[in-house]
Amino acid sequence: MEYKITKIKTLIIFASIIILLIVIWFHGFTVVKIQQMEEIKSSEEFNPQAFVDNIWEMHFMPTREIKFIPGQYADLYLKLPQITESRIFTITSLPGDETISFTIKFPSPCSTYKQALLNLKQGGEMTMSEPKGDFILPRDS
């Protein structure tokens, strides 16, 4: 009898977990998401272009093709000992471009992260998360 009660409790807990995961899935939450990190390095033509008011466009050469939809963003991780955190930037290049670009504002004074990003040299390396986000145009537009 005690064995049957234990078995029923286990089944109820298991079913509850499955139902919870289904509810979370349908509401757009991800329980666990493993990010593939993409190595990118400054492109050979690495030449940040200043637009206006300290807004720069920076181009990077990925080590493989990165598939994204316009409007998505990515986390950029600098490979520097003094910089341990990442920053999120919107991808501003077009899908299929050889380089991937980000348009970034550098206020004065700017953070340590952005200062290191500005000082990045040609061939400097960083890591980028897979593109994310759903702030995109509907398919029928």
Disulfide bonds with the S-S distance in Angstrom:
none
